[in-house]
Amino acid sequence: MSAADSGRGWAVAALVFNATVWGLSWWPLRQLQAAGLHALWATGAVFLIAVLLLAWREPRALGQVLRSRPLLALLLAAGLTNACFNWAVSIGDVLRVVLLFYLMPLWAVGLGWALLGEKPTARDLLRVLLALGGAVLVLLPEGGAAPDAAPPAALGLPELLGVAGGFGFALNNVLLRREAAATPGARGMAMFLGGLLVGSGLALALGLLGQVPAPPAPWPLPGWLPLALLLALAFSASNMALQHGAARLPASVTAVIMLSEVPIAALSAVALGEQALSPGLLGGGGLILLAALLSIAPTAPAEPAA
């Protein structure tokens, strides 16, 4: 295996790890919600811990973020992603939210073209079509529906948050690719600060409007604090893995590899009794995994000219 193939393999593995953490994150977020800690406050608390850990390890990272407009843009994109996704999976149907979140290949291909000059290839479009076809299969009602039947479910707050989070994640990945020259500590600090500031800021604003309850005290222990700490460590590792992979792969490839979160979230929800297994889920998940496998497979080298 060449050094280039080995580097691509590690980048892919890093993205799959990130997708696994995100795919399983709905469960601890719901546990925190059940303990009285709203998902927006949970997002702020988790990323406060992550910011403190990274600041201890990389003390110059905060200053690098504050002096860089591109990193401030990354901060906002990452904050939008985490706040919207975490809130959505804590209150909505896990699979439906994750699938709408992962309509992001549409945004990623367009953003990669607009911001990075990465024109989509026929193979990119095939992967996107396979992924979206899988999403359609999963969302179709079992047994079909009458032509004049109403949609199986209206787009509510969780679904809208899922779409917004997916757009933010696509922009996050494109900005990571564009800012690959920045230090890993600075990129990580930008993403962690985004989760802290956007999550806490929204929680505070909505709390003043009476829409989000104040966070409960973290004592007496164990309370919600140990789980928040474990989630912070998992998100810290996954975000560092994300920036490693996204900085080394095209934005459209990153977007499709990250779709592996869909079957991870779905199967974990099935195992914990939150989701019913169905032929549509299996068929749609298969198409999504096929799209991810196509993004990993190497492109055949061009034939040398005669």
Secondary structure by P-SEA (a helix, b strand, c coil): ccaaaaaaaaaaaaaaaaaaaaaaaaaaaaaaaaacccaaaaaaaaaaaaaaaaaaaccaaaaaaaacaaaaaaaaaaaaaaaaaaaaaacccaaaaaaaaacaaaaaaaaaaacccccccaaaaaaaaaaaaaaaaaacccccccccccccccccaaaaaaaaaaaaaaaaaaaaaaaccccaaaaaaaaaaaaaaaaaaaaaaaaaaccccccccccccccaaaaaaaaaaaaaaaaaaaaaaaacccaaaaaaaacaaaaaaaaaaaaaccccccaaaaaaaaaaaaaaaaaacccccccccc
